[in-house]
């Protein structure tokens, strides 16, 4: 049996035929609407959610073929069976090419009628189930991909990619409220219509403001706009030959922004099903956007904490002022050369800022000694990587940089400290910090010596590449130094 609450519209200028169909279909549990001509049928289609139309070909005012063409033009989600006592098989085929799902010749009996109806509705149900399954898969894929991103810019790039793949817009825009001013800003845009048509952009901005305030989603096309004076006034005299989907991004009844999708006349106009799916997409994305903003705030707090820690170290050693910033800058520079991920670059930057945090625990007379350290003093100095790891171990958000802090003084030949790791045992990011840390230290003044020349430093690094430092990383760093002015001050 077909599921209940199915709405069927019977359009025919013969009163007795409509009554017969009405009675028979109601006996099967369907809700039946009647129309005596095509215009009346079209009005009912605009007002009611109809699943299936049974329509005669020849009717006054608007015939069945014209009604079918209008349904197709307006992209209505309704199936259509044509009824007629005239015409040939060729006529029926032509009508079905226009969009009808079946043909019911007159005269027909009740069993013939119900068989055609059940067949059409079964196909409709199977099509809907398939679409629903595809939509579920697409929504799950969206959710999985969004969960991979913590930073808002990459999250928005992922979101608009899914919007383009699932909704095929001619133009798309994501508008978000600024956290401080609550003003809507277009943070992502695709396609020419929103980029270059000021009339459309002005209209969309006003619609987004309304949707943000009222928190509803909306489908606009040439047919809905005819009965909407507000939209018509927004457009002025401009021809409206496209469709728009607008959906608020809601998080616990708070509107974070609006998604806008536009299709021009070269593509099928959007439907209510598209609008419903977009609403699901924006609901899934709202939490991810909120989390990304919270993550961004946390990152800002972490940066402030990290900078305070770095400044605490440099306050103990006047000769290393700016060293942490330089190492952070150099490390990300080398990381970009190696095409590391944004997450790895962030780790390098933060690790560079606090790689020497353990020196807080080193006595001042050792840290600022103007002469060469004794063996005992050097043994104490070598404790700073472990001290740094122990200090930062208490900060949960910095756990991923602890290996960099702990191992940035290891040597490739295993003669470094504190764990005497060698070669690939040393984490890559720690090897990167090791190279740039040594470079900045040698090119800067220290309590026990003046800065070495750039030529001297590069000679030393190339000589000890493969023993103290990673040979490949040294080669990349030398190339960067020779091609760019990396010794700008960055603190």
C-alpha positions in Angstrom: 0.0 0.0 0.0 1.0 3.6 -0.7 1.7 5.7 2.4 -1.2 7.8 3.7 -1.6 11.6 3.4 -1.2 11.7 -0.3 -2.8 14.6 -2.1 -4.2 14.0 -5.6 -5.6 16.7 -7.9 -8.2 15.6 -10.5 -8.6 18.2 -13.3 -11.4 17.5 -15.8 -14.3 19.5 -17.2 -16.6 16.5 -16.8 -18.3 16.7 -13.4 -19.3 13.0 -13.3 -15.8 11.8 -14.1 -14.3 14.0 -11.3 -16.9 12.7 -8.8 -16.1 9.1 -9.8 -12.4 9.6 -9.4 -12.8 11.5 -6.2 -14.9 8.7 -4.6 -12.7 5.9 -5.8 -9.5 7.6 -4.7 -10.8 8.6 -1.3 -11.8 5.0 -0.7 -8.1 4.2 -1.0 -7.3 6.8 1.7 -6.0 9.6 -0.6 -6.9 13.3 -0.2 -8.6 14.5 -3.4 -8.9 18.0 -4.8 -10.9 18.8 -7.9 -10.6 21.4 -10.7 -12.8 22.0 -13.7 -10.1 23.5 -15.9 -6.3 24.1 -16.0 -6.4 27.6 -14.4 -8.3 26.3 -11.4 -5.9 23.4 -11.2 -2.9 25.7 -11.3 -4.3 27.9 -8.4 -4.8 24.7 -6.3 -1.2 23.7 -7.1 0.0 27.0 -5.8 -2.0 26.7 -2.6 -1.7 23.0 -1.8 1.1 20.4 -1.5 0.0 18.1 -4.3 1.7 14.8 -5.1 -0.1 13.7 -8.2 -2.2 15.4 -10.9 -4.7 13.5 -13.0 -5.6 15.9 -15.9 -7.7 15.7 -19.0 -6.1 17.1 -22.2 -9.0 19.1 -23.5 -10.3 21.6 -20.9 -11.5 25.3 -21.2 -9.3 28.3 -20.1 -6.1 26.1 -19.9 -5.9 22.6 -21.3 -4.0 19.7 -19.8 -0.9 20.1 -22.0 -0.6 23.8 -21.0 -1.1 22.9 -17.4 1.7 20.3 -17.7 4.0 22.8 -19.4 3.4 25.4 -16.6 4.1 22.8 -13.9 7.4 21.9 -15.7 8.3 25.6 -16.1 7.7 26.3 -12.4 9.7 23.3 -11.4 6.8 22.0 -9.2 7.5 18.7 -7.4 4.4 16.9 -8.6 3.8 13.9 -10.9 1.4 14.1 -13.8 -0.9 11.6 -15.5 -2.7 12.7 -18.6 -6.3 11.6 -19.3 -8.0 11.7 -22.6 -10.5 9.9 -24.9 -8.8 11.5 -27.9 -5.4 11.2 -29.5 -3.1 8.4 -30.5 -0.3 6.5 -28.9 2.0 9.0 -30.6 0.2 11.8 -28.8 0.6 10.1 -25.5 4.3 9.6 -26.1 4.8 13.3 -26.9 2.9 14.3 -23.8 5.1 12.0 -21.6 8.2 13.6 -23.2 6.9 16.9 -21.9 7.0 15.5 -18.3 4.0 13.3 -17.7 4.7 10.0 -15.9 1.8 8.0 -17.5 -1.2 8.1 -19.8 -4.7 7.0 -18.9 -7.1 6.6 -21.9 -10.8 7.1 -21.6 -13.0 5.2 -20.9 -11.4 3.5 -17.9 -12.7 1.6 -14.9 -11.9 2.0 -11.2 -9.2 -0.8 -11.1 -7.5 0.7 -14.1 -7.5 4.1 -12.5 -6.1 2.9 -9.1 -3.5 0.7 -10.8 -2.1 3.8 -12.7 -2.2 5.9 -9.5 -0.5 3.3 -7.3 2.2 2.8 -10.0 2.9 6.5 -10.2 3.0 7.0 -6.4 5.2 4.0 -5.9 7.7 5.3 -8.3 7.5 8.7 -6.6 8.1 7.1 -3.2 11.1 5.1 -4.4 12.5 8.2 -6.0 12.1 10.2 -2.8 13.7 7.4 -0.7 16.7 7.3 -3.1 17.0 11.1 -2.9 16.7 11.0 0.9 19.4 8.4 1.1 21.7 10.5 -1.1 21.0 13.6 1.0 21.8 11.7 4.2 25.1 10.6 2.7 25.9 14.1 1.5 25.0 15.6 5.0 27.2 13.0 6.7 30.1 13.7 4.3 29.7 17.5 5.0 29.7 16.8 8.8 32.8 14.6 8.6 34.7 17.1 6.4 33.8 20.1 8.6 35.0 18.3 11.7 38.5 18.1 10.1 38.9 21.9 10.4 39.2 24.0 13.5 40.2 27.3 11.8 37.3 29.4 10.4 38.9 30.3 7.0 39.5 26.7 6.1 36.1 25.7 7.5 34.3 28.2 5.3 36.3 27.0 2.2 35.2 23.5 2.9 31.6 24.6 3.4 31.3 26.5 0.2 32.9 23.6 -1.6 30.1 21.3 -0.4 27.5 23.9 -1.4 28.8 24.1 -4.9 29.0 20.3 -5.2 25.5 19.6 -3.9 23.5 22.6 -5.1 25.3 23.6 -8.4 24.7 27.4 -8.0 25.5 30.0 -10.6 26.6 32.1 -7.6 27.0 31.5 -3.9 27.7 33.6 -0.9 28.2 33.1 2.8 27.4 36.1 5.0 28.5 36.0 8.7 27.8 38.4 11.6 30.9 40.2 12.9 31.4 39.2 16.5 31.9 42.7 17.7 29.6 44.8 15.5 27.0 42.2 14.5 27.2 43.6 11.0 26.7 41.1 8.2 29.8 40.6 6.1 30.1 38.5 2.9 33.0 36.2 3.9 32.9 33.9 0.9 31.6 34.4 -2.6 31.6 32.3 -5.8 30.2 33.2 -9.3 29.7 36.5 -11.1 26.1 37.4 -10.0 27.1 38.3 -6.5 30.4 39.6 -7.5 29.5 42.0 -10.3 25.7 42.7 -10.2 25.2 45.5 -7.7 21.4 45.3 -8.0 21.3 41.6 -7.0 23.9 42.1 -4.3 21.9 45.0 -2.8 18.7 42.9 -2.8 20.5 39.9 -1.3 22.0 42.0 1.5 18.6 43.4 2.4 17.1 39.9 2.3 19.9 38.6 4.5 19.2 41.3 7.0 15.5 40.3 7.1 16.3 36.6 7.4 18.8 37.3 10.2 16.1 39.1 12.1 13.2 36.8 11.5 15.2 33.5 11.3 13.3 31.9 8.4 14.5 30.4 5.2 13.2 31.4 1.8 12.9 30.3 -1.9 12.5 33.1 -4.5 11.9 32.6 -8.2 9.9 34.4 -11.0 6.7 32.7 -9.8 6.9 33.5 -6.1 8.0 37.1 -6.7 4.8 37.9 -8.5 2.9 37.7 -5.3 5.5 39.4 -3.1 5.4 43.2 -3.3 8.4 43.6 -1.0 10.7 41.5 -3.3 9.2 43.2 -6.4 10.1 46.6 -4.9 13.6 45.5 -4.2 14.2 44.5 -7.8 12.7 47.6 -9.4 12.4 47.2 -13.1 15.0 44.5 -13.4 13.8 41.2 -15.0 13.8 38.4 -12.5 15.0 35.3 -14.4 16.7 33.3 -11.7 16.0 31.6 -8.4 17.5 32.2 -5.0 17.8 30.0 -1.8 18.4 31.8 1.5 18.9 29.9 4.7 19.9 31.3 8.2 22.9 29.7 10.0 21.2 29.1 13.4 23.0 28.0 16.6 20.5 27.5 19.4 18.2 30.2 18.0 21.1 32.6 17.5 21.6 33.6 13.9 25.3 33.5 13.0 24.8 34.4 9.3 23.0 33.5 6.1 23.8 31.3 3.1 22.7 32.5 -0.3 22.6 30.3 -3.5 21.5 31.7 -6.9 20.8 29.9 -10.2 20.3 31.8 -13.4 17.9 30.8 -16.2 20.5 28.6 -17.8 19.9 26.0 -15.0 16.8 24.5 -13.5 15.3 26.7 -10.8 15.6 25.6 -7.2 12.8 23.7 -5.5 11.4 23.5 -2.0 13.3 20.2 -1.6 16.5 22.1 -2.3 15.6 24.6 0.3 14.9 21.9 2.9 18.3 20.3 2.1 20.1 23.7 2.4 18.5 24.2 5.8 19.9 20.9 7.0 23.3 21.9 5.6 23.3 25.2 7.4 22.2 23.5 10.6 25.1 21.1 10.5 27.5 23.9 9.8 26.3 26.3 12.5 28.0 24.4 15.3 31.2 24.0 13.3 31.3 27.8 12.8 30.6 28.5 16.4 33.3 26.0 17.5 35.8 27.5 15.0 35.2 31.0 16.5 35.7 29.6 20.0 38.9 27.9 18.8 40.1 31.2 17.3 39.5 33.0 20.6 41.4 30.2 22.4 44.3 30.6 19.9 44.4 34.3 20.6 44.5 33.6 24.4 47.2 31.0 23.8 49.3 33.4 21.8 49.1 36.0 24.6 50.1 33.5 27.2 52.9 32.2 25.0 54.2 35.7 24.3 54.2 36.4 28.0 56.2 33.3 28.7 58.7 34.2 25.9 59.1 37.7 27.3 59.6 36.2 30.8 62.6 34.3 29.4 64.0 37.3 27.5 63.7 39.4 30.6 66.4 37.2 32.2 68.7 37.4 29.2 69.1 40.8 27.5 71.2 39.3 24.7 68.3 37.1 23.6 65.7 39.9 23.2 63.7 39.0 20.1 65.3 35.6 19.7 62.1 33.7 20.3 60.2 35.8 17.7 63.0 35.3 15.2 63.0 31.6 15.6 59.2 31.4 15.3 59.5 33.4 12.1 62.4 31.4 10.6 60.8 28.1 11.5 57.5 28.9 9.7 59.6 30.3 6.8 61.4 26.9 6.5 58.1 25.0 7.1 56.4 26.8 4.2 59.4 25.9 2.0 58.8 22.3 2.9 55.0 22.7 2.1 54.0 21.7 5.6 50.3 21.8 6.6 48.8 24.9 8.3 48.6 22.9 11.6 52.3 22.0 11.4 53.2 25.7 10.7 51.2 26.8 13.7 53.0 24.2 15.8 56.4 25.5 14.5 55.4 29.1 15.2 54.3 28.5 18.8 57.2 26.2 19.5 59.6 28.8 18.2 58.1 31.4 20.6 58.6 29.2 23.7 61.4 26.8 22.7 63.7 28.3 25.4 61.0 28.6 28.1 63.0 26.2 30.3 65.7 28.9 30.7 63.5 30.5 33.3 64.8 27.8 35.6 68.5 28.4 34.7 70.4 30.6 37.2 71.1 34.1 36.0 74.9 33.8 36.6 75.0 30.9 34.1 72.5 32.3 31.6 74.3 35.7 31.3 77.9 34.5 31.9 80.2 36.5 29.6 82.8 33.7 29.5 82.7 30.1 28.3 80.6 27.8 30.6 82.3 25.2 32.8 81.4 21.6 32.3 79.1 21.7 35.4 77.5 25.0 34.2 76.9 23.5 30.7 75.3 20.5 32.3 72.9 22.8 34.1 72.2 24.7 30.9 71.4 21.5 29.0 68.5 20.9 31.4 66.4 23.7 29.9 64.6 21.5 27.2 63.3 19.2 30.0 62.4 22.1 32.2 60.5 23.7 29.3 58.6 20.5 28.7 57.7 20.2 32.3 56.5 23.8 32.5 54.3 23.6 29.3 53.0 20.1 30.3 50.5 21.9 32.5 49.0 23.8 29.5 46.6 21.3 27.8 46.4 23.2 24.5 50.2 23.1 24.0 50.7 19.4 24.3 51.4 19.0 20.6 54.5 21.2 20.7 56.1 19.5 23.7 58.2 17.1 21.5 59.6 20.1 19.6 60.6 21.9 22.9 62.1 18.8 24.4 64.1 17.7 21.3 65.3 20.9 19.6 68.9 20.3 20.8 69.2 16.8 19.6 71.9 16.1 16.9 71.6 13.9 13.8 74.7 11.9 15.0 73.1 11.2 18.4 75.5 13.4 20.3 72.8 16.1 21.2 70.6 16.3 24.3 68.5 15.5 26.3 67.5 12.1 24.9 70.5 11.5 22.4 68.1 10.7 19.6 69.6 10.6 16.1 68.5 10.9 12.4 64.8 10.2 11.9 64.2 9.5 15.6 64.2 13.2 16.1 60.8 14.7 15.2 60.9 16.7 12.0 59.5 19.9 13.5 62.2 19.7 16.2 64.9 19.3 13.5 63.5 22.4 11.8 63.6 24.5 15.0 67.1 23.2 15.7 68.4 24.6 12.3 66.9 28.0 12.6 67.6 28.3 16.4 71.3 27.8 15.7 71.2 30.2 12.7 69.7 33.0 14.8 72.0 32.3 17.8 75.1 32.5 15.6 74.0 35.6 13.7 73.2 37.5 17.0 75.4 39.0 19.7 75.7 36.9 22.8 77.2 37.6 26.3 80.3 35.5 25.4 80.9 36.7 21.8 79.9 39.0 19.0 77.6 37.9 16.1 79.3 35.9 13.4 79.1 37.0 9.7 76.5 35.5 7.5 79.2 33.8 5.4 80.8 32.3 8.5 77.4 31.0 9.8 76.5 29.3 6.5 79.9 27.7 6.3 79.6 26.3 9.8 76.1 25.0 9.1 77.0 23.3 5.8 80.1 21.8 7.4 78.1 20.3 10.3 75.1 19.3 8.1 74.4 15.6 8.6 76.1 15.5 12.0 74.6 18.3 14.1 71.7 19.3 11.8 69.5 17.6 9.2 71.5 17.9 5.9 68.4 18.4 3.7 66.9 21.0 6.0 70.2 22.9 6.1 70.3 22.9 2.2 66.7 24.3 2.1 67.6 27.0 4.7 70.8 28.0 2.9 68.7 28.4 -0.3 66.2 30.6 1.6 68.9 32.8 3.1 70.7 33.2 -0.2 67.5 34.2 -2.0 65.7 36.3 0.6 66.4 38.9 3.2 65.4 36.7 6.1 67.4 38.7 8.7 64.8 41.4 9.0 63.8 42.1 12.6 60.4 40.4 13.5 59.9 41.4 17.1 
